[in-house]
Amino acid sequence: MDVQEILTYVIGSLLLLVPVTSDLKPPIQEVVVEAEKRVILDERDVACLSKNIYFEARGEDTEGQIAVAHVTLNRVEHKKFPNTICEVVHQAKVWDGHPVRYQCQFSWYCDGKSDEIHDWRSYHAITEVARMVLLGYIEDNTDGSTFYHANYVKPHWSNHMAVAVIHDKHIFYRMR
């Protein structure tokens, strides 16, 4: 017999001396496993959100772009707004089938200017931000805001809101 066989024999013999009782239970180990979340993105939602970020915050830093994305999504979740991204982005007073100029929730949509993308490099980067927000990889940095405006204007509705955060040139609000 070699040393390995002797040790196996001795350990096995010792185990036979240990009394077996019915209350021996294997240790319970609590394991928390986060299931992988599968999200299917609707490309229309990605396009609407990307366009909204592009026209509202193209010149802002990434944090400002993320904030605009979250305001859009916060509106989708709020009962006072439409329940899809595209409906939120295109929400406007309409006359004769067309949005009334300057009567939209997001000013770019009815400001009378072209809604064509001209800076495709920025748009592609913004689309990646939109996707990351939609997939839930980027947390809301607006503290639940549903409104915002540039810091160089003072809309009448801002008097009825609570300032949540300020990002770059935009002030973000929550409903009181």
N, C-alpha and C positions, 0 to 999 in steps of 0.2 A: 504494500500500500504506500502511496505517496502522501505527501502532506495534505494535498487538496482532498483526497478521499478520507483521510483521518478526520479532518475538520468537518466535512460533510456528515460523517457518521456521528461525531460527538454532538454537533448542533442538532441533528435529527433526534438523537437520544434525549437531549435536554428538553426538546420541545414536547416529547412524550410525557415528561414529568409535570408539565404545566397543566393544571386542572382546567377542563373545559366546562364552562358554565353557560347557561342559556341566555344570560344577560350580556354576553360579549357581542358588541355591535361594531361594525366598521365605523370609523370616524366619519361624520358628515361634514362635508366641506361645501360651503355656499360659494357658488361661482356665478358671478354676474357676467353674462355674455350679451353684448349689444349686437342685435341682429343687424345685418347689413340692410339698409333701407334702399329699396329700389324705387327710383323716381323716373317717370317717363315725362320728358319735357315736350310740350306742344310747341312746335316751331313758330306758330303764330304768336304765342305768348312771349317767346324769346324775342321775336322781331318787334312787337309792340313795346316791350320793356326796353329793349336796346335803343329804339328810336326815341323813346321818351328821355332816357338818360342822355343820349347824344344831343338832342336839342335843348334840354334843360341844364345839363351840367358838363358838356364836352370840355369846357375850359377849366373845370374844377379838378382838384386832385382826386385820387381814387376813393378816399373816404367820402368826399362830397358826392361822387357818382353812386357809391353804395347807398348813401343816405337817400338820394332821389329814388333809387330802386326800392328801398324799404318803405318810403312813403307810398309809393304806388301799391305795393303788396299790402301795406297796412290798410289802405282804402278798400282793397278787395275783401279783406276780412271784416271791415266795419259795415254795420247794417245800414248806414246812411249813404252808401256808395254802391255802384254796380258790383256784381260778384265775379267779373272776369277782368283780367289785366287789360285786354284791348278795350273793353267797355269803359273802364276807369280812365284810360289814356285818352279816349275819344269823347269823354263826357262833355257835352256842350248844349247850350240853348240852340235849337235848330229852327230855321225858317226856310220854307220852300225846299226842304231836303238838304240844306247846307248849314254848317255851323255859322252862327252869328259872330262876326268879327269881335274879338276881345271878350267873348262870353263863354270861354272854355275853362275847364279846371286847370289845364296846362296850356300856358299862353302860346306856345309854338304851334299848337294844332289849329288855331284860328286867328293868327296874326296877319294873315294875308301874304306871307312870304312863302317861298317854295319849301316844300317838305322833302326835297331831294337830299340824299347823302352826298356830300362833296369830299369829305375827308375820310376816305375809306380805311386808312390806317387807324385813326382814332375809333372809327365805328367798330372795327374788328376787335380792338382791345376792350371797348365798352361791351360788346357782345359776350366776351369772356366773363366780364364782371357780372353781367345779367345772368348768365348761366350758373355761375357760382352762387349767386344770391338765391336763384330759383331752386337750386339743389340743396339749399340749406347749409352750405359750407361757410357762409359769412353771416354773422349775427347782426341783428338790427342795431345800428349805431345812432338811431334817432329817438330812442326811448318811446317807441310807439307812435311817433308823429304821423299825422294825416295831412298836414299842411306845411307849406314853407313859402318863403319869398326871398328875393334878393335884398341885401341889407341897405340898398339905396332907395327903396320904396317903402311906403307905409300903407298897406291896404286896410280898408275900413274893418275887415273881418278880424284883423290881428288883435284888436282891442278885446275881443271876446274869447281869446285863446290863451293857453298857458305856454310860455316859451319852454321848450324841452331841451334843445341843444342848438349850438351854432357851429356850422362847418363852413370854413372859408368865407365865402360871400353870401351864404344863405342862413336864414334863421328858421328853425323848425319848431312847429307847434303841435300840441295835443289839444283835443277838445276838452273843455272843463267839465 
